[in-house]
Amino acid sequence: MNLFEKIFNYQIISRLDESGLYTLTSHERSWLKSMLAHPSAAAAFAPGTLEKLRNRLEPEQTADVSSGLTEKAKSREGEAFPPLLRQLRRLLRARQGFRLTYRVKNGRIQQDQSGVPYKLEYSMVKREWYLLWYHLRNRTFMSTRLQNITRVSEEPVTAEVYSSVNRRLEGSLLSRKDQIVIEVIRRYNAELSRILYAFSCFEKEVDYTADTDTYRIRLTYQRDDAEYILSKLRFLGMRVKVVEGAELRQRMRETSAKALRRYGIEPDPAEADKFTADGPAAEETAASMAEEI
């Protein structure tokens, strides 16, 4: 392990960050070399950048996971890096507008629509890339799948127009955001890392209350992602409880009621209140249910 394998000195890290440098461990370099061997790497990087990275990582060992992992029942995957991704990134960095040709839901083609790009987003639910942009003629906020875009060409815009559009879009996105607070049932505190990983693609803050040994996760998300969050909450089951966020609390209660009815059990409102209540009673109920399961 060389001198820069691991750096714990905050001042050194700060100076490296200010100068645009980033340190990598040997494991991270091995993983990066393995990722560069993937077929999608050619679409993710410019040819010169890809060659430079591969040359720099040539002395490193490749992370071989084939002997320890077996892939079964693989689902169909789309393109990890669509062909237009790099071009759109360059436009975003250059703070320029574009002319876009794309397909809409009914299959009709929209030709050479003038707009300003705002952000590229990857949907964890649908596993595909989206372009968030502003339609200059219609003055509307658009979200378009990259797979539906057939052509992009640069169209310069002034700095004033670009800044104005970005401020408007930021305000629009902010108005679409919601927050919930998720409490980790104390019995499952040891699984905090697993729980946080389930929400790794969202903005979050974690608070710990020492008096009650309780973790609470404040999650910020777009309303379009509510269904995805619900699926994660159902997956985590008895480990977590939504303590703030009336809509998702109600949806979780409806899910529980439907599951009980599927097995011929009519939910008791008094029992349901135990799960939505706070404090030791709710925790004892969750623990007893976990033991029964």
Buried (B, 14 or more C-beta within 10 A) or exposed (E): EEEEEEEEEEEEBEEBEEEEEEEBEEEEBBBBBBEBEEEEBEBBBEEEEBEEBBEEBEEBEEBEEEEEEEEEEEEEEEEBBBEBBBBBEEBBEEBBBBBBBBBEEEEEEBEEBBBBBBBBEEBEEEEBBBBBBBBBEEEEBBEBBBBBBEEBEEBEBEEEBBEBBBEBBEEBBEEEEBEBBBBBBBBBBEBBEEBBEBBEBBEBEEEEEEEEEBBBBBBEBEEEBBEBBBEBBEEBEBBBBBBBBEEBBEBBBEEBBEEBEEEEEEBEEEEBEBBBEEEEEBBEBBBEEBEEE
